[in-house]
Amino acid sequence: MKKIIMTSKAPAPIGPYNQAVLRGNTLYTSGQIALHPETGELVLTDIKTETQQVMENMKAVLEAANMTFNEVVKTTIFITDMNDFGQINEVYGSYFNENDAPARETVQVVRLPKNVHVEISMIAVK
C-alpha cells in the first residue's frame, strides 16, 4: 500500500503529483525546485542559493516521511548548464556524508519548470 507524503514545509506541487510517495520502506520523491514554501517565490539569487533551497525543500519532504539524508540511496539532478555542476555539487555534497553518499546521476537539460536552473529528486529507504 502506498502512502502520500505532503508537508507545508516544502512547496506544494504545481501539477498532478505529490511531493513524495512511501511504499513499504521506500520513499520516492518528486523533483524539487527552488520555490520557497512560505512565499511561493523562486529563490534564484545565484546557483548556490538556488541549490540550497532545493535541498532544504527536499530535507522537509524527507522529514515528513520520518527520514533524513542518511536514508537516501539514489538521487537525480537535472541542471540547465553543466558549467554550474561544481557549485551545485558543493552545496549538494554538504548534505551528505561522503563515505556513504547515495548513487547519483546528473544530466543537463534544455529547460526546467518555471525556468529554474536545478531540480533534484531522491529515493530513500528506511
C-alpha positions as CSV (number, residue, x, y, z in Angstrom):
1,M,0.0,0.0,0.0
2,K,1.3,3.4,-0.8
3,K,1.2,6.5,1.4
4,I,1.2,10.0,0.1
5,I,3.7,12.3,1.8
6,M,2.9,16.0,1.9
7,T,4.3,18.8,4.1
8,S,3.7,22.6,4.2
9,K,7.4,23.0,4.8
10,A,8.1,22.2,1.1
11,P,6.4,23.8,-1.9
12,A,3.0,22.5,-2.9
13,P,3.0,20.5,-6.2
14,I,2.4,22.6,-9.3
15,G,0.8,19.8,-11.2
16,P,-1.0,16.4,-10.8
17,Y,1.6,14.8,-8.5
18,N,2.6,14.6,-4.8
19,Q,5.7,15.7,-3.0
20,A,6.6,12.0,-2.3
21,V,5.1,8.5,-2.2
22,L,6.1,6.0,0.5
23,R,5.7,2.3,-0.5
24,G,6.8,0.0,2.3
25,N,10.2,1.3,3.5
26,T,11.0,3.1,0.2
27,L,10.3,6.8,-0.4
28,Y,10.1,8.2,-3.9
29,T,10.2,11.9,-4.1
30,S,9.1,14.2,-6.8
31,G,11.7,16.7,-8.1
32,Q,12.1,19.8,-6.0
33,I,12.9,23.2,-7.4
34,A,13.9,26.4,-5.6
35,L,10.4,27.5,-4.6
36,H,10.3,29.0,-1.1
37,P,7.5,27.1,0.7
38,E,6.2,30.1,2.7
39,T,6.2,32.7,0.0
40,G,5.8,30.6,-3.2
41,E,8.6,32.7,-4.7
42,L,11.5,31.3,-6.6
43,V,14.9,31.7,-4.9
44,L,17.2,32.3,-7.9
45,T,19.8,34.7,-6.4
46,D,22.7,32.5,-7.6
47,I,23.2,28.8,-8.3
48,K,24.4,28.0,-4.8
49,T,21.5,29.7,-3.1
50,E,19.1,28.1,-5.6
51,T,20.6,24.6,-4.9
52,Q,20.4,25.2,-1.1
53,Q,16.7,26.0,-1.4
54,V,16.2,22.8,-3.4
55,M,18.0,20.8,-0.8
56,E,16.1,22.4,2.1
57,N,12.8,21.6,0.3
58,M,14.0,18.0,-0.1
59,K,15.0,17.9,3.6
60,A,11.5,18.9,4.6
61,V,10.0,16.2,2.4
62,L,12.3,13.6,3.9
63,E,11.5,14.7,7.4
64,A,7.7,14.5,6.6
65,A,8.4,10.8,6.0
66,N,10.5,10.5,9.2
67,M,13.7,10.1,7.1
68,T,16.9,12.0,6.7
69,F,19.6,12.3,4.0
70,N,21.2,9.3,5.6
71,E,18.5,7.1,4.2
72,V,18.8,8.5,0.6
73,V,20.1,5.8,-1.7
74,K,19.7,7.4,-5.2
75,T,19.4,11.0,-6.5
76,T,18.8,12.5,-9.9
77,I,20.0,16.1,-10.6
78,F,18.7,18.0,-13.6
79,I,20.6,21.2,-14.5
80,T,20.3,23.6,-17.4
81,D,24.1,24.4,-17.5
82,M,26.8,21.8,-16.9
83,N,29.1,24.7,-16.1
84,D,27.2,25.1,-12.8
85,F,28.0,21.5,-11.8
86,G,30.8,22.3,-9.4
87,Q,28.8,24.9,-7.5
88,I,25.7,22.6,-7.3
89,N,27.9,19.7,-6.3
90,E,29.5,21.7,-3.5
91,V,26.1,22.6,-1.9
92,Y,24.6,19.1,-2.6
93,G,27.6,17.4,-1.1
94,S,27.3,19.4,2.2
95,Y,24.1,17.5,2.9
96,F,25.7,14.1,2.7
97,N,28.5,12.1,4.4
98,E,30.9,11.5,1.5
99,N,31.6,7.9,2.8
100,D,28.0,6.8,2.3
101,A,26.7,9.2,-0.2
102,P,23.9,7.9,-2.5
103,A,24.2,6.8,-6.1
104,R,23.5,9.7,-8.4
105,E,23.3,10.9,-12.0
106,T,23.4,14.5,-13.1
107,V,22.1,15.4,-16.5
108,Q,21.9,18.7,-18.4
109,V,18.5,19.5,-19.8
110,V,17.3,22.3,-22.1
111,R,14.7,23.6,-19.7
112,L,13.1,23.0,-16.3
113,P,9.8,24.0,-14.7
114,K,9.5,27.8,-14.1
115,N,12.8,28.2,-15.9
116,V,14.8,27.2,-12.8
117,H,18.4,26.0,-13.2
118,V,18.4,22.9,-11.0
119,E,15.9,20.2,-10.0
120,I,16.6,17.2,-7.7
121,S,14.7,14.1,-6.9
122,M,15.6,11.3,-4.5
123,I,14.8,7.7,-3.5
124,A,15.3,6.9,0.2
125,V,15.0,3.6,2.1
126,K,14.4,3.3,5.8
